[in-house]
Amino acid sequence: MKYLSILLLAWLPFARAGQDIYICKNAKINIYSSAPVEDIEANSTNVVSVYNATTGEIEFSVLIRTLHFEKALMEEHFNEDYMESDKYPKATFKGVMEQKPDLTKDGEYPVKVTGDFEVHGVKQTRTINGTVKVSGNTVTMTSEFMVKCADHHIVIPQVVFHNIAESIRIRVSATYAPYKAN
């Protein structure tokens, strides 16, 4: 909750009166590596996101240590050896939707979001495809995309090269609620 407060404090001063701000405190992220020797998967439901429906700006942030694996040893190696989670504690995406969906009409809307994706201290501009689904007052956003480890200076040692894929599949799902200032 402390992390959400920090994100909102950083975001909300830029929001102008009358803009529609939506928040998600428990977005889901799934990372998946398919390699010849084994498949590796981790999940987190501690992703926070803020969406400004007026400007199309969107931001996601996840603390790396909230990603959990089936095997504790995998999680330890992921945090200490590959992601260096103490040095690079979070991954973020800050972008703008190219076309804003109409949140007053139920339906599914394909979207493209261009922005800065930062992982392991390396920031890259990316365009990511996704879907916005509107059903009544519920707004859900989903996306699936690939990330190359090398693009973010994540080194995979030769000894485990057959255990970890060079590209990792990322799936994100967030259900938003309108932000109401207290």
N, C-alpha and C positions, 0 to 999 in steps of 0.2 A: 504494500500500500504506500510505503514511503517513496518507492520508485515512481509510482503513478503520480504522486503529488509533485515530484520534481519535474516530470515530463509535462504536466499540466501548467506548472508555474513558468516553464520555459516557453510553452506554446501560446498560452492564452493572452499575454500582452499584445501579440500580433493580431489577434482576432478583433475585428471591428464590430461595433454594435449592429445587431440585426443579422449577423451571419449565423448559419446553422452549423454548430459544432457537435460532433458525435464522438463518443469515447467507447473503448472496449478495454476492460481491465484484465480479461482472461482469454486473450486470443490464443490459438493453438498453433504450434509449429512442429513439424515432423521433418527430420533429416534422415536420408537413406543413402547408404553406400552399397552397391552391388558389385562384388569382386569375385574372382574365380574361387577363392578359398572359403569366403564367408560373406554373408550379408550383415550389415551393421545398421541399426536403427536407433534413433533417440527422439524423445518427445518432451515438450514443455507446454504447459497451459498458463505460464506466467508472462506472456507477451502483452505489452500495453501498446495501444494504438489510439491516435487522434485523427479525425477526419473533418476537414472544413468543407462542407457541401457547397458553399458559395464560391470558394476559390479553387476547389479541387485538390488542395494540399492534403497530404496524408503522411503520417509518420508511424513507424513501428520501431519498437525497441525490446530487446530480450537480453537478460543477463545469461551469459554462456553457461554458468554453473547450474542454471535451472533446467538444462537439457539432461534428461535421465535415460540411461541405457539399461538393457536387460541384465548385463553383467557389470558388476561394480568395477572390475579391473579395466574394462573398456572405458568406462566413464572417467576413471583416474587418468589413464593414458591420454584420452581426448583432452581433458582439462590441463594436464601438466605438460605433455610432450608436444601436442599438435596446436591447440588453441592458445596455450599460455594464458589461461583465464585470469590469473592474478595480474598480469601485465595488460591484457586486453579483455576487460571484464564483460563487455557487451557488444552486440551486433545491432546496427541500426539501418533503417532505410527512411529517407526523407525525399518525397517526390511530389509531383503534380500530375493529376489525371489529364490526359489529352482531351477527352470528351467526358463531361460530367453527366452521370445518369440522373434521370428525373426521379427523385425520391418520393414524389407524390403519387406515382403510378406503379402498381404492382407489376413485376416482371423481372426478367434476367437481362442484364446489360453487359456485353463484353467491354472491357476497358483496357487501356494501355497507360501505364504510369512510368514517367521518366524522372529519375532522381539519383541521389547519391546513396550507394549501398556500401556500408563500412563493416568489414569483418577483419579481425586480427590486425587492426591498426591500418588497414589498407582501404582507401576509399576509391570507389569506381562509379562512374556514371553508367546507369543501366536503364533499359526500357523493359518493363516486366508486364506481361499480359495477365489479366485476371478477369473475374466475373463479380458483378455486384448483383445481388438478389434482393428485391424489395417485396415484402409480403406484409401488408398492413403497416404497422409501425416498426417492423423489424427490418434492419438493413444488415445483410451479411456479405462479406467480401471474402473471396477465395482466390488463391493463386498457386501455381506450381511452376518452378523454374530450376535450372541447373546452375551450379556454381563450381568452377574449377578451383581446386585447392591452390594450384600454382599462382592463380591470379591474385590471391591474397597472401602470398608468401608462406603458405602452410606447407611445410616440408614433410613428405612421406618417405621415411627411410627405406632403402632397398630391401632390407630384411623383411619388411611387412608390406612390400609393394603389391603382392598378390592378395593381401587381406583388405586393402582399402582402395576404393575407386579414386581415379584422378578427378572425376566430377561427382559432386554430391547433389542429389535431388532434394529440393526444399519444397515443402507444402505448408501453406499458411491459411488459416481460417479465422475470421473475426466477426463477431456479432456485436453491433453497435447499439448504443442507446443515446438519445439526445442529452447533451451536457446541460445541466441546470446549476447555475451558480447559487450557492446558499446565502 
